[in-house]
């Protein structure tokens, strides 16, 4: 193919050279201002405006829902603990343990496992041990 030296190929169309991207001088500052404003808006929004990405919002939602579930199931765990025959003896044993050993004791006893579940939810045993040791 032969091309005219005074024309440039743009998107399969021949355009005279020099007319490829002409813009009024008044528009350039407005475009730069709009771009700068968009960047500034994003920075302010994410830093101080409380905006979140979808991933961080999902993480916050998961944390909040797990906290709510643990808050509901921990008192049930405490009731299951207190309903056993030798609850007073077990409570003395629980209080004798170090605080980091208490959730394991509650899990091994099966009190943190809710009816219909096969294993305890993470955090229930710890919250249950806190409730049981604070009651005395």
N, CA, C and O atoms as a MOPAC input file, in Angstrom:
PM7 MOZYME 1SCF
protein

 N      0.83100 1    -1.17400 1     0.00000 1
 C      0.00000 1     0.00000 1     0.00000 1
 C      0.87600 1     1.23700 1     0.00000 1
 O      1.93500 1     1.26700 1     0.62700 1
 N      0.44500 1     2.19900 1    -0.67200 1
 C      1.15600 1     3.47200 1    -0.69100 1
 C      0.40100 1     4.47200 1     0.16600 1
 O     -0.82600 1     4.56500 1     0.11300 1
 N      1.15500 1     5.21200 1     0.95100 1
 C      0.55900 1     6.23200 1     1.80000 1
 C      1.08000 1     7.58800 1     1.37300 1
 O      2.21100 1     7.73800 1     0.91000 1
 N      0.23800 1     8.53800 1     1.54200 1
 C      0.64700 1     9.90800 1     1.29200 1
 C      1.46200 1    10.35700 1     2.49100 1
 O      1.03300 1    10.14300 1     3.62500 1
 N      2.60800 1    10.96500 1     2.29000 1
 C      3.48000 1    11.39000 1     3.38500 1
 C      2.83600 1    12.46400 1     4.25300 1
 O      3.26600 1    12.66400 1     5.38900 1
 N      1.85700 1    13.13400 1     3.77200 1
 C      1.20800 1    14.19600 1     4.53500 1
 C      0.00200 1    13.68900 1     5.33500 1
 O     -0.70700 1    14.48300 1     5.95300 1
 N     -0.23100 1    12.38100 1     5.32600 1
 C     -1.36600 1    11.82700 1     6.04700 1
 C     -0.88500 1    10.71600 1     7.00100 1
 O      0.12300 1    10.05800 1     6.74800 1
 N     -1.62300 1    10.52800 1     8.08900 1
 C     -1.28800 1     9.51700 1     9.08900 1
 C     -2.46200 1     8.55600 1     9.21200 1
 O     -3.61800 1     8.97000 1     9.12400 1
 N     -2.17200 1     7.28000 1     9.41500 1
 C     -3.22500 1     6.27100 1     9.53300 1
 C     -3.67800 1     6.21700 1    10.99600 1
 O     -2.87400 1     5.91900 1    11.87900 1
 N     -4.96200 1     6.50300 1    11.25900 1
 C     -5.54000 1     6.43600 1    12.59300 1
 C     -6.82600 1     5.63100 1    12.50800 1
 O     -7.78200 1     6.03300 1    11.84500 1
 N     -6.83900 1     4.49100 1    13.18500 1
 C     -8.01300 1     3.61500 1    13.21000 1
 C     -8.55200 1     3.35800 1    11.80600 1
 O     -9.73700 1     3.55400 1    11.54000 1
 N     -7.70100 1     2.93500 1    10.94700 1
 C     -8.03700 1     2.57000 1     9.57300 1
 C     -8.59300 1     3.72400 1     8.76100 1
 O     -9.37300 1     3.51300 1     7.83200 1
 N     -8.20600 1     4.91500 1     9.09500 1
 C     -8.68900 1     6.07500 1     8.37400 1
 C     -7.51500 1     7.02100 1     8.16500 1
 O     -6.71700 1     7.22500 1     9.08000 1
 N     -7.40300 1     7.58400 1     7.01200 1
 C     -6.32700 1     8.51800 1     6.74800 1
 C     -6.75000 1     9.91300 1     7.16200 1
 O     -7.79400 1    10.41600 1     6.74600 1
 N     -5.91400 1    10.53200 1     7.99500 1
 C     -6.18900 1    11.86200 1     8.50900 1
 C     -5.00000 1    12.73200 1     8.14000 1
 O     -3.85800 1    12.28100 1     8.22800 1
 N     -5.24400 1    13.96500 1     7.72900 1
 C     -4.11600 1    14.83600 1     7.40700 1
 C     -3.20900 1    15.01400 1     8.62700 1
 O     -3.69500 1    15.14300 1     9.75100 1
 N     -1.89900 1    15.02100 1     8.40500 1
 C     -0.92800 1    15.18800 1     9.47800 1
 C     -1.15700 1    16.50700 1    10.19500 1
 O     -1.48500 1    17.52200 1     9.58100 1
 N     -0.97500 1    16.46900 1    11.52600 1
 C     -1.14800 1    17.66800 1    12.30900 1
 C     -2.55500 1    17.81000 1    12.86300 1
 O     -2.76900 1    18.61700 1    13.76800 1
 N     -3.52400 1    17.05300 1    12.35400 1
 C     -4.90100 1    17.11300 1    12.83900 1
 C     -5.25500 1    15.89800 1    13.69800 1
 O     -6.43300 1    15.63300 1    13.94000 1
 N     -4.25900 1    15.17000 1    14.15200 1
 C     -4.54000 1    13.92800 1    14.87900 1
 C     -5.13400 1    14.18100 1    16.25700 1
 O     -6.03000 1    13.44200 1    16.66600 1
 N     -4.67600 1    15.19500 1    16.99400 1
 C     -5.17800 1    15.43400 1    18.33900 1
 C     -5.12500 1    16.92000 1    18.62800 1
 O     -4.27000 1    17.38900 1    19.37900 1
 N     -6.01800 1    17.63500 1    18.04600 1
 C     -6.04300 1    19.06600 1    18.32300 1
 C     -7.10800 1    19.34500 1    19.36200 1
 O     -8.18600 1    18.75200 1    19.34600 1
 N     -6.79300 1    20.24400 1    20.25300 1
 C     -7.68600 1    20.55800 1    21.35200 1
 C     -7.53300 1    22.04100 1    21.65400 1
 O     -6.43900 1    22.59700 1    21.55900 1
 N     -8.62600 1    22.66500 1    22.01200 1
 C     -8.54300 1    24.07000 1    22.36900 1
 C     -7.69200 1    24.20600 1    23.62000 1
 O     -7.70300 1    23.32100 1    24.47500 1
 N     -6.97300 1    25.27800 1    23.73400 1
 C     -6.08800 1    25.50600 1    24.87700 1
 C     -6.87500 1    25.68000 1    26.17900 1
 O     -6.33000 1    25.44500 1    27.25700 1
 N     -8.13100 1    26.08100 1    26.09900 1
 C     -8.93500 1    26.26800 1    27.30300 1
 C     -9.33700 1    24.93500 1    27.93400 1
 O     -9.63100 1    24.88300 1    29.12900 1
 N     -9.35300 1    23.86600 1    27.15100 1
 C     -9.83000 1    22.57200 1    27.64700 1
 C     -8.74400 1    21.82500 1    28.42100 1
 O     -9.06700 1    21.10100 1    29.36300 1
 N     -7.49500 1    21.97200 1    28.06300 1
 C     -6.41900 1    21.23600 1    28.71900 1
 C     -6.37000 1    21.47800 1    30.22900 1
 O     -6.29700 1    20.50400 1    30.97700 1
 N     -6.40400 1    22.70300 1    30.71200 1
 C     -6.38700 1    22.89300 1    32.17200 1
 C     -7.60300 1    22.28100 1    32.86300 1
 O     -7.50400 1    21.79200 1    33.98800 1
 N     -8.73600 1    22.31000 1    32.19300 1
 C     -9.93600 1    21.72000 1    32.78900 1
 C     -9.78200 1    20.20700 1    32.92100 1
 O    -10.17500 1    19.63100 1    33.93500 1
 N     -9.21300 1    19.56200 1    31.90400 1
 C     -9.00400 1    18.11600 1    31.96500 1
 C     -7.98600 1    17.74900 1    33.05200 1
 O     -8.17800 1    16.78300 1    33.79100 1
 N     -6.91300 1    18.52400 1    33.14100 1
 C     -5.91500 1    18.27300 1    34.19500 1
 C     -6.53100 1    18.50600 1    35.57600 1
 O     -6.23400 1    17.76700 1    36.51400 1
 N     -7.36800 1    19.50300 1    35.70700 1
 C     -8.04200 1    19.76300 1    36.97900 1
 C     -9.00500 1    18.64200 1    37.35600 1
 O     -9.10000 1    18.25900 1    38.52200 1
 N     -9.71500 1    18.12400 1    36.36500 1
 C    -10.63700 1    17.01900 1    36.62600 1
 C     -9.87500 1    15.76600 1    37.05100 1
 O    -10.29100 1    15.06400 1    37.97300 1
 N     -8.76100 1    15.48800 1    36.37700 1
 C     -7.95600 1    14.31200 1    36.74200 1
 C     -7.37200 1    14.47500 1    38.14300 1
 O     -7.40600 1    13.54200 1    38.94600 1
 N     -6.84300 1    15.64700 1    38.43100 1
 C     -6.29900 1    15.90300 1    39.76600 1
 C     -7.36900 1    15.84100 1    40.83800 1
 O     -7.12300 1    15.32200 1    41.92600 1
 N     -8.54800 1    16.36100 1    40.54900 1
 C     -9.66000 1    16.30700 1    41.49300 1
 C    -10.11200 1    14.88600 1    41.76500 1
 O    -10.45600 1    14.55000 1    42.89900 1
 N    -10.11600 1    14.04600 1    40.73900 1
 C    -10.50900 1    12.64100 1    40.92000 1
 C     -9.51200 1    11.91600 1    41.82000 1
 O     -9.90700 1    11.14100 1    42.69100 1
 N     -8.22800 1    12.16800 1    41.61000 1
 C     -7.19600 1    11.55100 1    42.44700 1
 C     -7.32400 1    12.04400 1    43.88300 1
 O     -7.26200 1    11.24900 1    44.82100 1
 N     -7.50000 1    13.34300 1    44.05800 1
 C     -7.63500 1    13.91500 1    45.39900 1
 C     -8.89600 1    13.38100 1    46.09300 1
 O     -8.86200 1    13.07100 1    47.28400 1
 N     -9.98100 1    13.27600 1    45.36800 1
 C    -11.22200 1    12.74400 1    45.92200 1
 C    -11.03100 1    11.30600 1    46.39000 1
 O    -11.50000 1    10.93800 1    47.46700 1
 N    -10.35300 1    10.49800 1    45.60000 1
 C    -10.10200 1     9.10700 1    45.98600 1
 C     -9.22200 1     9.03300 1    47.22400 1
 O     -9.48900 1     8.24100 1    48.12800 1
 N     -8.18200 1     9.84600 1    47.27400 1
 C     -7.29200 1     9.83700 1    48.44400 1
 C     -8.03700 1    10.23800 1    49.71000 1
 O     -7.92300 1     9.57000 1    50.73800 1
 N     -8.78600 1    11.30800 1    49.64300 1
 C     -9.52300 1    11.77200 1    50.81800 1
 C    -10.60800 1    10.76900 1    51.19700 1
 O    -10.81400 1    10.50900 1    52.38300 1
 N    -11.29200 1    10.21200 1    50.23400 1
 C    -12.36800 1     9.26800 1    50.50900 1
 C    -11.88100 1     8.00500 1    51.19700 1
 O    -12.50100 1     7.55000 1    52.15800 1
 N    -10.77600 1     7.42600 1    50.72100 1
 C    -10.27600 1     6.19500 1    51.31300 1
 C     -9.54200 1     6.45200 1    52.61900 1
 O     -9.58200 1     5.61300 1    53.51800 1
 N     -8.87400 1     7.59200 1    52.74400 1
 C     -8.10300 1     7.86100 1    53.95600 1
 C     -8.98600 1     8.33600 1    55.10300 1
 O     -8.85600 1     7.83900 1    56.22200 1
 N     -9.87700 1     9.28400 1    54.85100 1
 C    -10.65500 1     9.88400 1    55.93100 1
 C    -12.16100 1     9.73200 1    55.77200 1
 O    -12.90500 1     9.93200 1    56.73200 1
 N    -12.61200 1     9.38800 1    54.60300 1
 C    -14.05000 1     9.34800 1    54.34900 1
 C    -14.71900 1     8.04100 1    54.72100 1
 O    -15.94400 1     7.93900 1    54.66100 1
 N    -13.94800 1     7.04300 1    55.10100 1
 C    -14.54100 1     5.77200 1    55.48100 1
 C    -14.83100 1     4.84100 1    54.31700 1
 O    -15.49300 1     3.82000 1    54.49800 1
 N    -14.35300 1     5.17000 1    53.13700 1
 C    -14.55800 1     4.28800 1    51.99800 1
 C    -13.74300 1     3.03200 1    52.21400 1
 O    -12.68900 1     3.08000 1    52.84900 1
 N    -14.21700 1     1.89900 1    51.69200 1
 C    -13.52000 1     0.63000 1    51.78900 1
 C    -13.58700 1    -0.08400 1    50.45500 1
 O    -14.50200 1     0.11800 1    49.65700 1
 N    -12.58800 1    -0.92400 1    50.24000 1
 C    -12.66300 1    -1.79000 1    49.07700 1
 C    -13.60800 1    -2.93500 1    49.41000 1
 O    -13.95400 1    -3.13800 1    50.57300 1
 N    -14.01700 1    -3.66900 1    48.41200 1
 C    -14.93500 1    -4.78300 1    48.64000 1
 C    -14.30700 1    -5.83800 1    49.54000 1
 O    -14.99200 1    -6.41900 1    50.38200 1
 N    -13.02800 1    -6.08900 1    49.37300 1
 C    -12.35200 1    -7.11100 1    50.18300 1
 C    -12.29400 1    -6.71400 1    51.65000 1
 O    -12.54000 1    -7.55000 1    52.52000 1
 N    -11.97700 1    -5.46700 1    51.94200 1
 C    -11.90500 1    -5.06400 1    53.34600 1
 C    -13.30500 1    -4.98400 1    53.96000 1
 O    -13.46600 1    -5.24900 1    55.15100 1
 N    -14.30100 1    -4.62900 1    53.18100 1
 C    -15.67800 1    -4.61300 1    53.68800 1
 C    -16.14200 1    -6.03200 1    53.99700 1
 O    -16.83400 1    -6.26400 1    54.98900 1
 N    -15.76000 1    -6.97800 1    53.14500 1
 C    -16.11800 1    -8.37100 1    53.36900 1
 C    -15.43900 1    -8.89400 1    54.63800 1
 O    -16.05400 1    -9.61500 1    55.42400 1
 N    -14.18000 1    -8.53000 1    54.83200 1
 C    -13.45900 1    -8.94500 1    56.03100 1
 C    -14.07900 1    -8.37200 1    57.29300 1
 O    -14.21500 1    -9.07800 1    58.29200 1
 N    -14.45400 1    -7.10400 1    57.26000 1
 C    -15.10500 1    -6.47300 1    58.40100 1
 C    -16.45300 1    -7.13700 1    58.68600 1
 O    -16.80600 1    -7.36300 1    59.84300 1
 N    -17.18700 1    -7.44200 1    57.64500 1
 C    -18.48600 1    -8.09900 1    57.79500 1
 C    -18.32800 1    -9.48900 1    58.40300 1
 O    -19.10300 1    -9.86800 1    59.28100 1
 N    -17.33500 1   -10.25400 1    57.94800 1
 C    -17.09700 1   -11.58500 1    58.49900 1
 C    -16.72900 1   -11.51800 1    59.97000 1
 O    -17.21700 1   -12.31200 1    60.77500 1
 N    -15.86700 1   -10.57000 1    60.32400 1
 C    -15.46700 1   -10.40800 1    61.72100 1
 C    -16.65800 1   -10.04500 1    62.59400 1
 O    -16.83900 1   -10.61000 1    63.67300 1
 N    -17.46600 1    -9.10700 1    62.12900 1
 C    -18.64100 1    -8.68800 1    62.90100 1
 C    -19.65400 1    -9.82400 1    63.06400 1
 O    -20.23000 1    -9.99200 1    64.13800 1
 N    -19.86800 1   -10.59300 1    62.01200 1
 C    -20.83700 1   -11.68900 1    62.11000 1
 C    -20.32500 1   -12.78800 1    63.02900 1
 O    -21.10700 1   -13.36000 1    63.78800 1
 N    -19.01400 1   -13.10400 1    62.98100 1
 C    -18.45800 1   -14.10800 1    63.88700 1
 C    -18.54900 1   -13.65100 1    65.33700 1
 O    -18.85000 1   -14.44800 1    66.22600 1
 N    -18.29000 1   -12.36900 1    65.57500 1
 C    -18.40100 1   -11.83000 1    66.93300 1
 C    -19.83300 1   -11.93500 1    67.44200 1
 O    -20.05800 1   -12.27000 1    68.60500 1
 N    -20.79200 1   -11.65200 1    66.58000 1
 C    -22.20500 1   -11.73900 1    66.98000 1
 C    -22.60400 1   -13.17700 1    67.27700 1
 O    -23.32300 1   -13.43200 1    68.24300 1
 N    -22.14800 1   -14.11300 1    66.46400 1
 C    -22.48200 1   -15.52400 1    66.67700 1
 C    -21.86000 1   -16.02100 1    67.97400 1
 O    -22.51400 1   -16.72600 1    68.74200 1
 N    -20.61400 1   -15.66700 1    68.22400 1
 C    -19.94900 1   -16.07500 1    69.46700 1
 C    -20.67500 1   -15.46500 1    70.66100 1
 O    -20.83600 1   -16.12300 1    71.68900 1
 N    -21.11100 1   -14.22500 1    70.53700 1
 C    -21.84800 1   -13.57300 1    71.61400 1
 C    -23.16200 1   -14.25600 1    71.94200 1
 O    -23.62800 1   -14.18700 1    73.07900 1
 N    -23.76400 1   -14.91200 1    70.96500 1
 C    -25.02000 1   -15.63100 1    71.19200 1
 C    -24.76000 1   -17.03800 1    71.72600 1
 O    -25.50000 1   -17.52200 1    72.58200 1
 N    -23.71100 1   -17.69600 1    71.22300 1
 C    -23.46500 1   -19.08900 1    71.59900 1
 C    -22.72400 1   -19.24700 1    72.93100 1
 O    -22.85800 1   -20.29000 1    73.57200 1
 N    -21.96200 1   -18.26500 1    73.36000 1
 C    -21.20300 1   -18.38400 1    74.61500 1
 C    -22.11200 1   -18.56500 1    75.83300 1
 O    -21.80800 1   -19.40800 1    76.67700 1
 N    -23.19900 1   -17.82300 1    75.96500 1
 C    -24.09300 1   -18.08700 1    77.10500 1
 C    -24.72600 1   -19.48700 1    77.06500 1
 O    -24.97000 1   -20.08400 1    78.11300 1
 N    -24.99000 1   -20.00400 1    75.87600 1
 C    -25.51700 1   -21.37000 1    75.75800 1
 C    -24.47900 1   -22.35900 1    76.25800 1
 O    -24.81400 1   -23.32400 1    76.94600 1
 N    -23.23600 1   -22.12500 1    75.91800 1
 C    -22.13400 1   -22.96000 1    76.40000 1
 C    -22.06600 1   -22.92400 1    77.92000 1
 O    -21.88700 1   -23.96300 1    78.55600 1
 N    -22.20600 1   -21.75000 1    78.50500 1
 C    -22.15200 1   -21.61400 1    79.96600 1
 C    -23.30900 1   -22.37100 1    80.61900 1
 O    -23.13300 1   -22.99900 1    81.66400 1
 N    -24.49000 1   -22.31100 1    80.00200 1
 C    -25.63900 1   -23.04600 1    80.53900 1
 C    -25.38600 1   -24.54900 1    80.46100 1
 O    -25.68700 1   -25.27500 1    81.40800 1
 N    -24.83600 1   -25.02400 1    79.33900 1
 C    -24.52100 1   -26.44500 1    79.20800 1
 C    -23.50600 1   -26.87600 1    80.26500 1
 O    -23.60000 1   -27.97700 1    80.80800 1
 N    -22.55000 1   -26.01900 1    80.55300 1
 C    -21.54600 1   -26.31500 1    81.57400 1
 C    -22.21300 1   -26.43900 1    82.94500 1
 O    -21.92400 1   -27.37500 1    83.69000 1
 N    -23.09300 1   -25.51000 1    83.28000 1
 C    -23.72400 1   -25.47400 1    84.60200 1
 C    -24.76400 1   -26.57600 1    84.79100 1
 O    -25.10400 1   -26.90000 1    85.92900 1
 N    -25.27600 1   -27.16000 1    83.71200 1
 C    -26.30800 1   -28.18300 1    83.81900 1
 C    -25.75700 1   -29.58100 1    84.08000 1
 O    -26.53300 1   -30.50900 1    84.30700 1
 N    -24.47000 1   -29.74800 1    84.05500 1
 C    -23.90400 1   -31.06900 1    84.32000 1
 C    -23.98700 1   -31.37700 1    85.81700 1
 O    -24.16000 1   -30.47600 1    86.63700 1
 N    -23.86500 1   -32.62300 1    86.15000 1
 C    -24.04400 1   -33.06800 1    87.52900 1
 C    -22.97100 1   -32.49200 1    88.45200 1
 O    -23.29200 1   -31.98900 1    89.52900 1
 N    -21.72500 1   -32.55900 1    88.05400 1
 C    -20.61800 1   -32.09100 1    88.90500 1
 C    -20.09600 1   -30.72600 1    88.44400 1
 O    -18.88600 1   -30.53700 1    88.31400 1
 N    -20.98900 1   -29.79300 1    88.20100 1
 C    -20.62800 1   -28.47100 1    87.67000 1
 C    -19.73300 1   -27.69400 1    88.63300 1
 O    -18.81300 1   -27.00300 1    88.19500 1
 N    -19.98800 1   -27.79800 1    89.92900 1
 C    -19.17000 1   -27.05100 1    90.88900 1
 C    -17.72600 1   -27.54600 1    90.88700 1
 O    -16.79700 1   -26.74000 1    90.93200 1
 N    -17.53300 1   -28.84600 1    90.83400 1
 C    -16.18100 1   -29.41800 1    90.78600 1
 C    -15.46800 1   -29.00400 1    89.50500 1
 O    -14.29900 1   -28.62000 1    89.53600 1
 N    -16.16700 1   -29.08300 1    88.39100 1
 C    -15.57800 1   -28.69700 1    87.09900 1
 C    -15.23700 1   -27.20800 1    87.07100 1
 O    -14.23900 1   -26.81300 1    86.46900 1
 N    -16.05400 1   -26.38700 1    87.71400 1
 C    -15.77900 1   -24.94900 1    87.74900 1
 C    -14.51300 1   -24.66000 1    88.54900 1
 O    -13.72700 1   -23.78700 1    88.18000 1
 N    -14.31900 1   -25.38900 1    89.63600 1
 C    -13.09100 1   -25.23500 1    90.42200 1
 C    -11.88400 1   -25.64900 1    89.58300 1
 O    -10.84800 1   -24.98400 1    89.61300 1
 N    -12.01400 1   -26.74200 1    88.83700 1
 C    -10.93000 1   -27.19200 1    87.95100 1
 C    -10.64700 1   -26.14100 1    86.87300 1
 O     -9.49000 1   -25.85700 1    86.56400 1
 N    -11.70500 1   -25.57400 1    86.30900 1
 C    -11.55500 1   -24.55100 1    85.25800 1
 C    -10.82500 1   -23.32600 1    85.78600 1
 O     -9.92900 1   -22.79800 1    85.12800 1
 N    -11.21000 1   -22.87700 1    86.97100 1
 C    -10.58100 1   -21.68500 1    87.54400 1
 C     -9.13500 1   -21.93000 1    87.95300 1
 O     -8.34700 1   -20.98700 1    88.03000 1
 N     -8.77700 1   -23.17500 1    88.21500 1
 C     -7.40300 1   -23.49900 1    88.60100 1
 C     -6.45200 1   -23.43600 1    87.40000 1
 O     -5.24100 1   -23.29900 1    87.57100 1
 N     -6.99800 1   -23.53600 1    86.20000 1
 C     -6.16100 1   -23.50500 1    84.98600 1
 C     -5.74500 1   -22.07500 1    84.66200 1
 O     -6.39000 1   -21.10800 1    85.06900 1
 N     -4.64800 1   -21.97400 1    83.91700 1
 C     -4.22900 1   -20.66500 1    83.41500 1
 C     -5.23800 1   -20.21000 1    82.36300 1
 O     -5.92600 1   -21.03000 1    81.75500 1
 N     -5.32000 1   -18.89500 1    82.15300 1
 C     -6.35100 1   -18.35000 1    81.25700 1
 C     -6.22300 1   -18.87400 1    79.82200 1
 O     -7.23500 1   -19.02800 1    79.13800 1
 N     -5.01300 1   -19.14800 1    79.35700 1
 C     -4.85500 1   -19.64700 1    77.99200 1
 C     -5.18300 1   -21.13300 1    77.88700 1
 O     -5.34300 1   -21.63900 1    76.77700 1
 N     -5.28800 1   -21.84900 1    79.00700 1
 C     -5.64600 1   -23.26700 1    78.99400 1
 C     -7.15800 1   -23.48200 1    79.13700 1
 O     -7.66700 1   -24.55200 1    78.80200 1
 N     -7.86700 1   -22.47500 1    79.62900 1
 C     -9.29300 1   -22.61300 1    79.90000 1
 C    -10.14400 1   -22.90600 1    78.65100 1
 O    -11.01900 1   -23.76900 1    78.71800 1
 N     -9.92100 1   -22.21700 1    77.50800 1
 C    -10.73300 1   -22.55500 1    76.32300 1
 C    -10.54800 1   -24.01000 1    75.87300 1
 O    -11.50600 1   -24.65000 1    75.44000 1
 N     -9.33500 1   -24.52600 1    75.97300 1
 C     -9.10400 1   -25.93400 1    75.61600 1
 C     -9.86200 1   -26.87700 1    76.52500 1
 O    -10.39200 1   -27.89000 1    76.06700 1
 N     -9.92200 1   -26.55800 1    77.80900 1
 C    -10.66100 1   -27.36400 1    78.77800 1
 C    -12.15600 1   -27.37500 1    78.44900 1
 O    -12.80900 1   -28.41700 1    78.51100 1
 N    -12.68100 1   -26.21200 1    78.10100 1
 C    -14.10600 1   -26.10900 1    77.74700 1
 C    -14.38500 1   -26.88100 1    76.45700 1
 O    -15.41200 1   -27.55100 1    76.34900 1
 N    -13.48800 1   -26.79300 1    75.48600 1
 C    -13.67200 1   -27.53100 1    74.23400 1
 C    -13.61800 1   -29.03400 1    74.46800 1
 O    -14.45400 1   -29.77200 1    73.94700 1
 N    -12.64100 1   -29.49500 1    75.24800 1
 C    -12.49700 1   -30.93600 1    75.50900 1
 C    -13.69400 1   -31.47800 1    76.27700 1
 O    -14.07700 1   -32.63500 1    76.10000 1
 N    -14.28400 1   -30.64700 1    77.13000 1
 C    -15.46600 1   -31.07000 1    77.86900 1
 C    -16.70700 1   -31.17300 1    76.99600 1
 O    -17.68900 1   -31.80300 1    77.38800 1
 N    -16.67400 1   -30.56100 1    75.81800 1
 C    -17.79000 1   -30.63600 1    74.88100 1
 C    -18.85900 1   -29.58000 1    75.10100 1
 O    -19.88800 1   -29.60100 1    74.42500 1
 N    -18.64100 1   -28.65900 1    76.02900 1
 C    -19.66600 1   -27.65700 1    76.33000 1
 C    -19.74300 1   -26.57200 1    75.25900 1
 O    -20.78500 1   -25.93700 1    75.09400 1
 N    -18.64700 1   -26.35400 1    74.53000 1
 C    -18.64100 1   -25.32600 1    73.48400 1
 C    -19.22200 1   -25.83400 1    72.17100 1
 O    -19.44800 1   -25.05600 1    71.24400 1
 N    -19.46500 1   -27.14700 1    72.09400 1
 C    -20.06500 1   -27.72200 1    70.89400 1
 C    -21.57800 1   -27.63000 1    71.03300 1
 O    -22.16100 1   -28.18100 1    71.96700 1
 N    -22.19400 1   -26.94700 1    70.11600 1
 C    -23.63400 1   -26.71100 1    70.17600 1
 C    -24.39600 1   -27.94300 1    69.69300 1
 O    -23.88200 1   -28.71100 1    68.87900 1
 N    -25.60900 1   -28.13400 1    70.18700 1
 C    -26.43200 1   -29.25900 1    69.71500 1
 C    -26.60900 1   -29.19000 1    68.19800 1
 O    -26.95200 1   -28.14500 1    67.64700 1
 N    -26.37400 1   -30.30200 1    67.54700 1
 C    -26.47100 1   -30.37000 1    66.09200 1
 C    -25.15200 1   -30.11600 1    65.38300 1
 O    -25.06200 1   -30.28300 1    64.16700 1
 N    -24.12000 1   -29.71100 1    66.13300 1
 C    -22.79900 1   -29.46600 1    65.55100 1
 C    -21.84700 1   -30.58400 1    65.96200 1
 O    -22.04900 1   -31.25800 1    66.97100 1
 N    -20.82000 1   -30.75900 1    65.16400 1
 C    -19.81700 1   -31.77200 1    65.48800 1
 C    -18.58100 1   -31.17600 1    66.12900 1
 O    -17.83500 1   -31.88000 1    66.80900 1
 N    -18.35600 1   -29.89600 1    65.92300 1
 C    -17.19200 1   -29.23800 1    66.51100 1
 C    -17.56300 1   -27.81800 1    66.91100 1
 O    -18.48700 1   -27.22700 1    66.35300 1
 N    -16.83000 1   -27.27100 1    67.88900 1
 C    -17.16800 1   -25.91800 1    68.36300 1
 C    -16.73300 1   -24.84700 1    67.37000 1
 O    -15.76400 1   -25.01900 1    66.63000 1
 N    -17.46000 1   -23.75300 1    67.37000 1
 C    -17.10400 1   -22.60300 1    66.54700 1
 C    -15.93800 1   -21.87400 1    67.19800 1
 O    -15.87100 1   -21.78700 1    68.42400 1
 N    -15.03900 1   -21.36200 1    66.40800 1
 C    -13.87800 1   -20.66100 1    66.92800 1
 C    -14.30100 1   -19.47300 1    67.77900 1
 O    -15.08900 1   -18.63500 1    67.34200 1
 N    -13.77700 1   -19.40600 1    68.98400 1
 C    -14.04800 1   -18.28500 1    69.86700 1
 C    -15.10900 1   -18.55600 1    70.91900 1
 O    -15.17400 1   -17.84400 1    71.92100 1
 N    -15.94000 1   -19.56500 1    70.71700 1
 C    -17.01200 1   -19.84300 1    71.66800 1
 C    -16.44100 1   -20.32800 1    72.99300 1
 O    -16.88600 1   -19.88700 1    74.05300 1
 N    -15.46200 1   -21.22600 1    72.95100 1
 C    -14.88700 1   -21.77100 1    74.17600 1
 C    -14.21100 1   -20.68100 1    74.99900 1
 O    -14.32500 1   -20.66400 1    76.22500 1
 N    -13.51500 1   -19.78100 1    74.33600 1
 C    -12.85400 1   -18.68500 1    75.04100 1
 C    -13.87200 1   -17.76100 1    75.72200 1
 O    -13.70900 1   -17.39300 1    76.88600 1
 N    -14.91700 1   -17.39500 1    74.98300 1
 C    -15.94500 1   -16.52200 1    75.55000 1
 C    -16.70600 1   -17.23300 1    76.67200 1
 O    -17.08000 1   -16.60400 1    77.66100 1
 N    -16.93200 1   -18.52500 1    76.52400 1
 C    -17.61500 1   -19.31300 1    77.53900 1
 C    -16.77300 1   -19.37500 1    78.81200 1
 O    -17.30400 1   -19.20400 1    79.90900 1
 N    -15.47700 1   -19.61500 1    78.68200 1
 C    -14.59100 1   -19.66200 1    79.83500 1
 C    -14.56500 1   -18.30700 1    80.54600 1
 O    -14.51400 1   -18.24500 1    81.77400 1
 N    -14.60200 1   -17.23600 1    79.77500 1
 C    -14.63500 1   -15.89300 1    80.37500 1
 C    -15.92300 1   -15.68800 1    81.18200 1
 O    -15.88700 1   -15.13100 1    82.28000 1
 N    -17.04000 1   -16.13000 1    80.64700 1
 C    -18.31600 1   -16.00400 1    81.35300 1
 C    -18.29400 1   -16.83100 1    82.63400 1
 O    -18.71500 1   -16.35300 1    83.68700 1
 N    -17.81200 1   -18.05800 1    82.55300 1
 C    -17.83000 1   -18.95800 1    83.70400 1
 C    -16.91600 1   -18.49100 1    84.82100 1
 O    -17.26900 1   -18.58200 1    85.99700 1
 N    -15.73900 1   -17.98900 1    84.45800 1
 C    -14.79400 1   -17.55800 1    85.49300 1
 C    -15.14500 1   -16.20300 1    86.05700 1
 O    -14.68000 1   -15.86200 1    87.14500 1
 N    -15.94300 1   -15.41900 1    85.36900 1
 C    -16.31700 1   -14.08300 1    85.85900 1
 C    -17.50000 1   -14.14000 1    86.81000 1
 O    -17.71900 1   -13.19900 1    87.57200 1
 N    -18.26700 1   -15.22000 1    86.78100 1
 C    -19.47700 1   -15.32000 1    87.59500 1
 C    -19.19900 1   -15.48100 1    89.08500 1
 O    -20.06900 1   -15.16800 1    89.89800 1
 N    -18.04800 1   -15.94500 1    89.46100 1
 C    -17.79100 1   -16.24400 1    90.87700 1
 C    -17.47500 1   -15.04500 1    91.67900 1
 O    -17.23800 1   -15.15200 1    92.88200 1

